[in-house]
Amino acid sequence: MSDAITSEAPGSDHEEHEHAHPKFLAHHFDTPAQQFDTAKLGMWAFLAQELLFFSGLFVAYGIYRSWYPETFAVCSHLLSRPMGGANTIVLLFSSWTAAMAVRCAQLGQQKNTSRFLIVTIICAFMFLFIKYLEYGHKFHEGLLPGNYFGHQYGGIFGSIPADAEVPDLPAKAHIYFGIYFIMTGVHALHVMVGIGVLIWIWRRNERGEFSKEYFTPVDIAALYWHLVDLIWIYLFPLLYLID
């Protein structure tokens, strides 16, 4: 009986332990390091699942390319390599700024963390804008997936301009553009999700929620953004460069 009273008395070790927890530490973790490692492991598990998801698209690409190599070689020349290259540079730079945001958060540099996050977000919007321009060109020329493909449809925005270059395309060209729009479209969706996550992290940083002791969300968001960059590093040569 006395032991029970002692264990529940004010000032006990259990109460002091609970009181010693920093504000950012969830109640089910004993130390900040344990919480960080758990969050990092969970993020790596999520990224592995994302890689499995994209691997299905890459397998589909490989199969259809082996079936129609000439079609893929011809159609790849219809993509804008300058735009694809520009987007590659933008994403590579944004990965660096995301990494710098993490480093600044580790050092407790709140203003610099916000600056690098903002630059990363701007780069993400630049990527989407360039992709919008590239998509618009394909829409106007009727280079669309599935049943929407074909210059006989005049594109989804009306007739093809008189000065448009309309090449002779292989019979299975719609398959290539179907794969192109699916792979780049899903990737663009991940970019949009990344923008939302980065804006959320930036707002939290502006409220002063991160410090040298707690920067886990910044690190986790940067990991996701690196995945977005990594996927594009594979998409660009497969779709744009390999003849």
QUIZIPE-V117570 format. One record per pair of residues at least 4 apart in sequence whose C-alpha atoms are under 8 Angstrom apart, sorted by the first residue. I is the first residue (numbers start at 1). J is the second residue. D is the distance in Angstrom with one decimal. If there is no record, write none. Layout:
# QUIZIPE-V117570
I;J;D + I;J;D
This chain:
# QUIZIPE-V117570
1;5;6.4 + 2;6;6.0 + 3;7;6.2 + 4;8;6.4 + 5;9;6.0 + 6;12;7.6 + 7;12;6.4 + 8;12;6.8 + 10;15;7.2 + 11;15;6.1 + 11;16;6.4 + 12;16;6.3 + 13;17;6.0 + 14;18;6.3 + 15;19;6.1 + 16;20;6.0 + 17;21;6.7 + 21;25;6.3 + 21;27;8.0 + 21;31;8.0 + 24;214;7.1 + 25;29;6.8 + 25;31;7.3 + 25;32;6.1 + 25;35;7.2 + 26;35;7.6 + 29;34;6.5 + 29;35;5.9 + 30;34;6.8 + 30;35;7.9 + 31;35;6.5 + 32;36;6.1 + 32;213;7.8 + 32;214;7.7 + 33;37;6.1 + 34;38;6.1 + 35;39;6.2 + 36;40;6.1 + 36;216;6.1 + 37;41;6.1 + 38;42;6.2 + 39;43;6.2 + 39;216;7.5 + 39;220;7.7 + 40;44;6.2 + 40;220;6.7 + 41;45;6.2 + 42;46;6.3 + 43;47;6.1 + 43;220;6.6 + 43;223;7.8 + 43;224;8.0 + 44;48;6.1 + 45;49;6.4 + 46;50;6.3 + 47;51;6.2 + 47;224;7.2 + 47;227;7.2 + 48;52;6.3 + 49;53;6.3 + 50;54;6.3 + 51;55;5.9 + 52;56;6.7 + 53;57;7.3 + 54;58;6.4 + 55;59;6.1 + 56;60;6.3 + 57;61;6.2 + 57;183;6.8 + 58;62;6.2 + 59;63;6.2 + 60;64;6.2 + 61;65;5.9 + 61;179;6.8 + 62;66;6.2 + 63;67;6.4 + 64;68;6.0 + 64;69;7.9 + 65;69;5.1 + 65;72;6.2 + 68;72;6.4 + 68;172;7.6 + 69;73;6.2 + 70;74;6.2 + 71;75;6.1 + 71;169;7.9 + 71;170;5.7 + 71;171;7.9 + 71;172;6.5 + 71;173;6.0 + 71;176;7.4 + 72;76;5.9 + 72;173;7.5 + 72;176;6.2 + 72;243;7.2 + 73;77;7.1 + 73;242;7.2 + 73;243;4.3 + 74;78;7.4 + 74;169;7.5 + 74;170;7.8 + 74;243;7.3 + 75;79;7.3 + 75;169;7.5 + 75;173;6.7 + 75;176;7.0 + 75;177;7.9 + 76;239;6.1 + 76;240;5.4 + 76;241;7.1 + 76;242;7.4 + 76;243;6.7 + 77;240;7.1 + 77;243;7.8 + 79;240;6.3 + 80;84;6.2 + 80;134;7.2 + 80;240;7.5 + 81;85;5.8 + 81;240;6.1 + 81;241;7.6 + 82;86;6.0 + 83;87;6.2 + 83;130;6.6 + 83;131;7.8 + 83;134;7.2 + 84;88;6.2 + 84;236;6.5 + 84;240;7.3 + 85;89;6.3 + 85;236;7.7 + 86;90;6.2 + 87;91;6.2 + 87;126;8.0 + 87;127;5.5 + 87;130;7.0 + 87;131;7.9 + 88;92;6.2 + 88;232;7.2 + 88;233;7.0 + 88;236;7.4 + 89;93;6.1 + 90;94;6.1 + 90;123;5.9 + 90;124;7.8 + 90;126;7.4 + 90;127;6.6 + 91;95;6.2 + 91;123;6.9 + 91;124;7.3 + 91;127;7.3 + 91;229;5.7 + 92;96;6.6 + 92;229;6.6 + 93;97;6.4 + 93;123;7.9 + 94;98;6.1 + 94;119;7.3 + 94;120;4.8 + 94;121;8.0 + 94;123;5.9 + 94;124;7.4 + 95;99;6.2 + 95;120;7.5 + 95;222;7.7 + 95;225;6.8 + 95;226;5.8 + 95;229;6.9 + 96;100;6.2 + 97;101;6.1 + 97;116;5.3 + 97;117;7.0 + 97;119;6.8 + 97;120;5.8 + 98;102;6.5 + 98;116;6.5 + 98;117;6.4 + 98;120;6.1 + 98;222;5.5 + 98;225;7.5 + 99;103;6.4 + 99;222;6.5 + 100;104;6.1 + 100;113;7.5 + 100;116;6.5 + 101;105;6.1 + 101;112;7.1 + 101;113;4.5 + 101;114;7.2 + 101;115;7.8 + 101;116;5.1 + 101;117;6.0 + 101;218;7.4 + 102;106;6.2 + 102;113;7.1 + 102;215;7.5 + 102;218;5.8 + 102;219;5.5 + 102;222;7.2 + 103;107;6.4 + 103;113;8.0 + 104;108;6.2 + 104;109;5.1 + 104;110;7.1 + 104;112;6.1 + 104;113;5.2 + 105;109;5.7 + 105;110;6.4 + 105;113;5.7 + 105;210;6.9 + 105;211;6.3 + 105;212;6.5 + 105;215;5.9 + 105;218;7.3 + 106;211;6.9 + 106;212;4.9 + 106;213;7.6 + 106;214;7.9 + 106;215;6.3 + 107;211;7.6 + 107;212;5.5 + 108;210;7.5 + 108;211;4.8 + 108;212;4.7 + 109;113;6.1 + 109;211;7.9 + 110;114;6.3 + 110;205;6.7 + 110;206;7.5 + 110;208;7.3 + 110;210;7.7 + 110;211;7.7 + 111;115;6.3 + 112;116;6.2 + 113;117;6.2 + 113;205;7.6 + 114;118;6.1 + 114;202;5.9 + 114;205;6.7 + 114;206;7.1 + 115;119;6.3 + 116;120;6.2 + 117;121;6.2 + 117;198;6.8 + 117;199;7.9 + 117;202;6.3 + 118;122;6.2 + 118;199;8.0 + 118;202;7.5 + 119;123;6.2 + 120;124;6.3 + 121;125;6.4 + 121;195;5.9 + 121;198;6.7 + 121;199;7.3 + 122;126;6.2 + 123;127;6.2 + 124;128;6.5 + 124;191;6.6 + 124;192;7.9 + 124;195;6.7 + 125;129;6.1 + 125;195;7.9 + 126;130;6.2 + 127;131;6.2 + 128;132;6.0 + 128;188;6.9 + 128;191;7.8 + 129;133;6.4 + 130;134;6.3 + 131;135;6.0 + 132;136;6.0 + 133;137;6.4 + 134;138;6.6 + 135;139;6.1 + 136;140;6.3 + 137;141;6.4 + 138;142;6.1 + 138;143;5.0 + 138;144;6.8 + 139;143;6.1 + 139;144;6.5 + 139;155;5.5 + 139;156;6.1 + 139;157;7.1 + 140;154;7.3 + 140;155;4.7 + 140;156;6.6 + 140;157;6.0 + 140;158;7.4 + 140;159;7.8 + 140;160;6.4 + 141;151;6.5 + 141;154;6.8 + 141;155;5.4 + 141;160;6.1 + 141;164;7.6 + 141;166;7.6 + 142;148;7.3 + 142;149;5.7 + 142;150;5.3 + 142;151;5.1 + 142;152;8.0 + 142;153;6.7 + 142;154;5.9 + 142;155;3.8 + 142;156;6.8 + 143;149;5.5 + 143;150;6.3 + 143;151;7.4 + 143;155;7.5 + 143;174;7.5 + 143;177;6.8 + 144;148;5.5 + 144;149;4.4 + 144;150;7.2 + 144;174;6.8 + 144;177;6.0 + 144;178;6.9 + 144;181;7.9 + 145;149;5.4 + 145;174;5.3 + 145;175;6.8 + 145;176;7.8 + 145;177;5.1 + 145;178;4.0 + 145;179;7.7 + 145;181;7.0 + 146;174;5.7 + 146;175;6.9 + 146;178;6.1 + 147;174;8.0 + 148;153;7.4 + 149;153;7.5 + 149;174;5.7 + 150;154;7.5 + 150;155;7.6 + 150;174;7.8 + 151;155;6.5 + 151;160;7.7 + 151;166;7.8 + 153;159;7.9 + 154;158;5.6 + 154;159;4.4 + 154;160;5.3 + 155;159;6.5 + 155;160;6.7 + 160;164;6.7 + 169;173;6.4 + 172;176;7.3 + 173;177;6.6 + 174;178;5.9 + 175;179;6.3 + 176;180;6.1 + 177;181;6.0 + 178;182;6.2 + 179;183;6.0 + 180;184;6.0 + 180;185;8.0 + 180;239;7.0 + 181;185;5.4 + 182;186;6.0 + 183;187;6.2 + 183;235;7.8 + 184;188;6.0 + 184;235;7.6 + 185;189;6.2 + 186;190;6.5 + 187;191;6.4 + 187;228;7.2 + 187;231;7.6 + 187;232;7.5 + 188;192;6.3 + 189;193;6.3 + 190;194;6.1 + 190;228;6.8 + 191;195;6.3 + 191;225;8.0 + 191;228;6.7 + 192;196;6.5 + 193;197;6.3 + 194;198;6.0 + 194;221;7.8 + 194;224;7.3 + 194;225;6.4 + 195;199;6.1 + 196;200;6.3 + 197;201;6.2 + 197;221;6.8 + 198;202;6.0 + 198;221;6.7 + 199;203;6.2 + 200;204;6.3 + 201;205;6.1 + 201;217;7.0 + 201;218;6.5 + 201;221;7.7 + 202;206;6.2 + 203;207;6.4 + 204;208;6.6 + 204;209;5.7 + 204;210;7.6 + 205;209;5.6 + 205;210;5.8 + 210;214;5.4 + 210;215;5.2 + 211;215;6.0 + 215;219;6.5 + 216;220;6.1 + 217;221;6.0 + 218;222;6.2 + 219;223;6.3 + 220;224;6.5 + 221;225;6.4 + 222;226;6.2 + 223;227;6.5 + 224;228;6.6 + 225;229;6.4 + 226;230;6.1 + 227;231;6.2 + 228;232;6.5 + 229;233;6.4 + 230;234;6.8 + 231;235;6.3 + 232;236;5.9 + 233;237;7.2 + 234;238;6.4 + 235;239;5.9 + 235;240;7.9 + 236;240;5.5 + 236;241;7.0 + 237;241;4.6 + 237;242;6.0 + 238;242;5.7
